[in-house]
Amino acid sequence: MFNGFRDMLIKRKMDHAGSMDVGGVIGVVVLVVIALLLLPLVQSSVVDAQNDANTSDSASTLLGMVPIFYVLGVILVAVLWVVGQAKQV
């Protein structure tokens, strides 16, 4: 019983070898575009927070790193998706 199921999975994997998930590509592109469109909002919020009178120098330095980590996170998501797709092919 399980041998037939296993053979079916192997055959299905061979049928899809070399193909990419178009929905996944569109999803990652939309995610990156939306994230880049929100980047100016993140940057202006960081500048407003840094200019606040109650923000200390160390907090201002840490706030300045928020856009960097935001962009690094978006890049990380895109790279991990590409690596995941490369392992499937």
Sequence and secondary structure as in RCSB ss.txt:
>XXXX:A:sequence
MFNGFRDMLIKRKMDHAGSMDVGGVIGVVVLVVIALLLLPLVQSSVVDAQNDANTSDSASTLLGMVPIFYVLGVI
LVAVLWVVGQAKQV
>XXXX:A:secstr
 HHHHHHHHHHHHHHTTT   HHHHHHHHHHHHHHHHHHHHHHHHHHHHHTSTT  HHHHHHHHTHHHHHHHHHH
HHHHHHHHHHHHH 
